[in-house]
Amino acid sequence: MLKRVRYGLLIVLIAALTAPWLMPSAQEASDRPERLRVQIRSIRPHDPSAFTQGLLVHNGFFYESTGQYGASRLRKVDMHTGEVLQQIALSPDFFGEGLALVGERLIQITWREQVAFVYDLETFEPLETFTYVGEGWGLCYDAEGDALYMSNGSHFLYVRDPKTFEERRRLEIILDGVPIRNLNELECVGDSIYANIWFSDQILRIDKHTGRITAIIDASNLLTPEERQAVGMSGTLNGIAYDAENERFFITGKLWMWLFEVDFVPELPETYVTPTPLLP
């Protein structure tokens, strides 16, 4: 009799665990973010004094926004040597943050000053300013949708008009019911927004229409333990740029001595060998 009871309980337990309402559906599985890693293509020199806040690629050059009061700059940088070819300094009262290119105009936001500066791409001549409410962290331009995406350290991305900087709408970034805060530097690529999470080695790929996280990218293999110790607590990953012409990403960080050309892949191949830095 006892065996029959146990057998009956086992059948009930199996039935419960395999019930349709307890098993993840194909739709639910497809909604889970991909897990990707960074695979390094090349390593380039980067100014270790640059507190990188925004990074983009245009016509074979890096354009970089750096932060810190009294040290904030807008820079044009050689992609291979890291040499600063052109720059303009912000007033010491401003802390530079994210950077976006809209046509022939560069837009650089600031941290707590609630001001965005607009520059001529070629000359870096200041053209105008925009104002906004709250902090500014990351910025990127979606040419296809003619929209700017901006972060402020919260779990929201703000979609703004590139001509007026007025807010159009917001995307709430949530995963498994948890708001994902500290969204920082942004890069617009196709239908996705790539956002690094401040004080982490993770980059999120976010659907620009819905705010759904479609991939979580682990970038913890970029610096060696010795390099991490050298950059200190402030030297966090920050700086994502996409070269559409050559279909490649670049990543760096605050005070990093290297800038990495990378791919985002599901796993590293067995034959993978870490590249050596490119030297000037």
C-alpha positions as CSV (number, residue, x, y, z in Angstrom):
1,M,0.0,0.0,0.0
2,L,2.8,2.4,0.9
3,K,4.6,1.8,-2.4
4,R,1.3,2.5,-4.3
5,V,1.0,5.9,-2.4
6,R,4.6,6.8,-3.2
7,Y,4.2,5.9,-6.8
8,G,1.0,7.9,-7.0
9,L,2.7,10.9,-5.5
10,L,5.6,10.6,-7.9
11,I,3.2,10.6,-10.9
12,V,1.5,13.8,-9.5
13,L,4.9,15.5,-9.0
14,I,6.1,14.7,-12.6
15,A,2.8,15.9,-14.0
16,A,3.1,19.2,-12.1
17,L,6.7,19.8,-13.1
18,T,5.8,19.2,-16.8
19,A,2.6,21.1,-16.8
20,P,2.4,23.6,-19.7
21,W,1.9,26.6,-17.4
22,L,5.2,25.7,-15.6
23,M,7.3,25.0,-18.6
24,P,8.9,28.0,-20.4
25,S,7.3,28.5,-23.8
26,A,9.3,29.0,-27.0
27,Q,8.3,32.6,-26.9
28,E,9.6,33.1,-23.4
29,A,12.9,31.4,-24.3
30,S,13.3,33.6,-27.3
31,D,12.7,36.7,-25.2
32,R,15.7,35.9,-23.0
33,P,18.8,38.1,-23.7
34,E,21.7,36.6,-25.6
35,R,24.8,36.0,-23.6
36,L,27.8,37.4,-25.5
37,R,31.5,38.0,-24.9
38,V,34.0,40.4,-26.3
39,Q,36.6,39.0,-28.8
40,I,39.5,41.4,-29.3
41,R,40.6,42.1,-32.9
42,S,43.3,44.7,-32.1
43,I,44.6,46.9,-29.3
44,R,45.4,50.5,-29.9
45,P,47.0,53.2,-27.7
46,H,44.7,55.5,-25.7
47,D,45.5,58.6,-23.7
48,P,45.6,57.3,-20.1
49,S,44.8,60.8,-18.8
50,A,41.5,60.9,-20.8
51,F,38.4,60.5,-18.6
52,T,36.4,59.1,-21.5
53,Q,32.7,59.9,-21.4
54,G,31.6,59.6,-25.1
55,L,33.2,58.0,-28.1
56,L,32.3,57.8,-31.8
57,V,33.9,57.0,-35.2
58,H,33.5,59.2,-38.3
59,N,35.5,59.2,-41.5
60,G,38.5,57.3,-40.1
61,F,38.8,59.3,-36.9
62,F,37.7,58.9,-33.3
63,Y,35.8,61.8,-31.7
64,E,35.9,61.7,-27.9
65,S,34.3,63.6,-25.1
66,T,36.2,63.6,-21.8
67,G,35.1,64.6,-18.3
68,Q,36.2,66.0,-15.0
69,Y,35.9,69.6,-14.0
70,G,38.8,71.6,-15.4
71,A,39.8,68.7,-17.8
72,S,36.7,68.2,-20.0
73,R,37.5,68.3,-23.7
74,L,36.1,67.5,-27.2
75,R,38.8,65.7,-29.2
76,K,39.5,64.4,-32.7
77,V,41.9,61.4,-32.3
78,D,44.0,59.3,-34.7
79,M,42.5,55.8,-34.7
80,H,45.8,54.0,-34.9
81,T,48.2,56.0,-32.7
82,G,45.8,57.7,-30.2
83,E,47.3,61.1,-31.0
84,V,45.0,64.0,-30.3
85,L,44.7,65.9,-33.6
86,Q,42.3,68.6,-32.6
87,Q,40.5,69.6,-29.4
88,I,38.6,72.3,-27.6
89,A,38.3,72.7,-23.8
90,L,35.1,73.2,-21.9
91,S,34.9,75.9,-19.2
92,P,36.1,74.5,-15.8
93,D,32.6,74.9,-14.6
94,F,31.4,72.1,-17.0
95,F,31.9,68.3,-16.8
96,G,31.8,66.8,-20.2
97,E,29.7,63.6,-20.8
98,G,28.2,61.8,-23.9
99,L,28.8,62.8,-27.5
100,A,26.8,62.3,-30.7
101,L,27.2,63.3,-34.3
102,V,24.1,64.7,-36.2
103,G,25.0,65.6,-39.8
104,E,27.9,68.0,-39.6
105,R,27.2,68.9,-35.9
106,L,28.7,67.3,-32.8
107,I,26.5,67.5,-29.7
108,Q,28.2,67.1,-26.3
109,I,26.1,66.9,-23.1
110,T,27.3,67.8,-19.6
111,W,26.8,66.0,-16.3
112,R,25.0,68.3,-13.8
113,E,25.1,71.6,-15.7
114,Q,22.0,70.7,-17.8
115,V,23.6,72.2,-21.0
116,A,24.4,70.5,-24.3
117,F,27.0,72.1,-26.5
118,V,26.7,72.0,-30.3
119,Y,29.9,72.3,-32.4
120,D,30.8,72.4,-36.1
121,L,32.3,69.0,-37.0
122,E,35.3,70.4,-39.0
123,T,36.3,73.4,-36.9
124,F,34.9,72.6,-33.4
125,E,33.4,76.1,-33.5
126,P,30.6,76.4,-30.9
127,L,27.3,76.9,-32.7
128,E,24.6,76.8,-30.1
129,T,23.5,75.3,-26.8
130,F,20.5,73.2,-25.7
131,T,19.2,72.9,-22.1
132,Y,17.5,70.0,-20.4
133,V,16.4,68.9,-17.0
134,G,18.4,66.5,-14.9
135,E,21.8,64.9,-15.4
136,G,23.4,64.0,-18.6
137,W,25.4,60.7,-19.0
138,G,25.4,59.1,-22.5
139,L,24.2,60.2,-25.9
140,C,23.9,58.7,-29.4
141,Y,22.2,59.5,-32.6
142,D,19.9,57.2,-34.5
143,A,20.1,58.5,-38.1
144,E,17.4,56.1,-39.4
145,G,14.8,57.3,-36.8
146,D,16.3,60.8,-36.7
147,A,16.4,60.7,-32.9
148,L,18.9,61.2,-30.1
149,Y,19.0,58.7,-27.2
150,M,20.2,60.0,-23.9
151,S,20.9,58.4,-20.5
152,N,21.1,60.0,-17.1
153,G,22.2,57.1,-14.8
154,S,18.6,55.9,-14.2
155,H,16.8,53.0,-15.8
156,F,15.3,55.2,-18.5
157,L,16.6,56.2,-22.0
158,Y,15.2,59.5,-23.2
159,V,14.4,59.9,-26.9
160,R,15.0,63.5,-28.0
161,D,14.6,65.7,-31.0
162,P,18.0,66.3,-32.6
163,K,17.0,69.8,-33.8
164,T,15.4,71.1,-30.5
165,F,16.6,68.6,-27.9
166,E,13.0,68.3,-26.7
167,E,12.0,65.0,-25.1
168,R,9.8,62.8,-27.4
169,R,9.4,59.7,-25.2
170,R,11.1,57.4,-22.7
171,L,12.1,53.8,-22.7
172,E,12.1,52.0,-19.4
173,I,14.8,49.4,-19.2
174,I,13.8,46.4,-17.0
175,L,15.0,42.8,-16.9
176,D,13.1,40.1,-14.9
177,G,11.1,42.9,-13.2
178,V,14.3,44.7,-12.0
179,P,15.0,48.2,-13.2
180,I,18.5,48.3,-14.7
181,R,20.0,51.5,-13.5
182,N,23.4,53.3,-14.2
183,L,22.9,53.2,-17.9
184,N,25.8,55.2,-19.2
185,E,27.6,55.6,-22.5
186,L,25.5,54.8,-25.5
187,E,26.0,53.8,-29.2
188,C,23.1,53.6,-31.7
189,V,23.5,50.7,-34.2
190,G,20.6,49.8,-36.4
191,D,17.6,48.9,-34.3
192,S,19.7,48.6,-31.2
193,I,21.2,50.8,-28.5
194,Y,24.3,49.6,-26.9
195,A,24.7,50.9,-23.3
196,N,27.4,50.1,-20.8
197,I,26.4,49.9,-17.1
198,W,28.5,52.2,-15.0
199,F,30.9,50.5,-12.6
200,S,30.6,47.2,-14.3
201,D,32.1,45.2,-17.3
202,Q,28.7,44.7,-18.9
203,I,27.2,46.2,-22.0
204,L,23.6,45.8,-22.9
205,R,22.1,45.6,-26.3
206,I,18.6,47.2,-26.1
207,D,15.8,47.3,-28.7
208,K,15.4,51.0,-29.6
209,H,11.6,50.6,-30.1
210,T,10.6,48.7,-27.0
211,G,13.5,49.0,-24.5
212,R,13.8,45.2,-24.3
213,I,17.3,43.9,-23.5
214,T,18.2,41.6,-26.3
215,A,21.8,40.8,-25.2
216,I,24.1,41.1,-22.2
217,I,27.8,41.4,-23.3
218,D,30.6,40.5,-20.9
219,A,33.6,42.7,-21.5
220,S,35.6,41.7,-18.4
221,N,38.6,40.3,-20.4
222,L,39.8,43.6,-21.8
223,L,42.2,44.7,-19.1
224,T,44.7,42.6,-17.2
225,P,44.6,42.6,-13.4
226,E,47.7,44.8,-13.4
227,E,46.1,47.3,-15.8
228,R,42.9,47.3,-13.6
229,Q,45.0,48.1,-10.6
230,A,46.8,50.9,-12.5
231,V,43.6,52.7,-13.6
232,G,42.1,52.4,-10.1
233,M,38.4,52.6,-9.0
234,S,37.6,55.5,-11.4
235,G,38.9,53.6,-14.4
236,T,35.7,51.9,-15.4
237,L,34.7,50.8,-18.9
238,N,33.1,53.8,-20.7
239,G,33.3,54.4,-24.4
240,I,31.5,52.4,-27.2
241,A,31.9,53.3,-30.8
242,Y,30.7,51.5,-34.0
243,D,32.5,51.8,-37.3
244,A,29.6,51.1,-39.7
245,E,31.8,51.2,-42.8
246,N,33.9,48.3,-41.5
247,E,31.3,46.7,-39.2
248,R,33.4,46.8,-36.1
249,F,33.1,48.0,-32.5
250,F,35.6,49.9,-30.4
251,I,35.6,49.9,-26.6
252,T,37.7,51.9,-24.0
253,G,37.3,53.2,-20.5
254,K,38.0,56.1,-18.3
255,L,41.8,56.6,-17.9
256,W,42.5,53.4,-19.9
257,M,45.8,53.1,-21.7
258,W,44.2,51.0,-24.5
259,L,41.4,51.2,-26.9
260,F,40.1,47.8,-28.2
261,E,38.7,46.9,-31.6
262,V,36.3,44.0,-30.8
263,D,33.5,41.7,-32.0
264,F,30.7,40.5,-29.8
265,V,30.5,36.7,-30.0
266,P,28.6,33.9,-28.3
267,E,31.8,32.2,-27.2
268,L,35.6,32.4,-27.9
269,P,37.0,29.9,-30.4
270,E,39.5,27.4,-29.1
271,T,42.2,28.9,-31.3
272,Y,41.7,32.4,-30.1
273,V,44.9,34.2,-29.0
274,T,44.9,37.6,-27.3
275,P,46.4,40.2,-29.8
276,T,49.4,42.4,-28.9
277,P,48.9,46.1,-28.8
278,L,49.4,48.1,-32.0
279,L,52.3,50.6,-31.5
280,P,52.6,54.0,-33.3
